[in-house]
Amino acid sequence: QVQLVVSGGGLVQPGGSLRLPCEVSGSIFSITTMAWYRQAPGEQRELVARITRRGSTNYADSVKGRFTTPRDNAKSTMYLQLNSLKPEDTAVYYCNAQPPWTSYWGQGTQVTVSS
């Protein structure tokens, strides 16, 4: 059974940093493209970052240069490192696993950027 467990959200001041781990169980991590999405109130869910199983990444224009998404295949864990946070980054962040046959979602974690 595949499960994605996300942690690390919270309240942070503008300019601050957070790191969100997403741990994947079920022996699919090494063959799977992983992604982060976010959804702000009243908005559609949007792609934030994606990393392939070989480590190629792409980012939304709004987070380029501020967010990174490393992965540790040995620990079956992907991370979202959020730096230089802005109030407009406030959203629920979701981890997503994209093996060839389906898509799995973790529970969301709230990130609030406010002074």
Buried (B, 14 or more C-beta within 10 A) or exposed (E): EBEBBBEBBEEBEEEBEBEBBBBBEBEBBEEBBBBBBBBEEEEEBEEBBBBBBEEEEEBBEEBEEBBBBEBEEEEBBBBBBBBEBEEEBBBBBBBBBBBEEEEBEBEBBEBBBEE
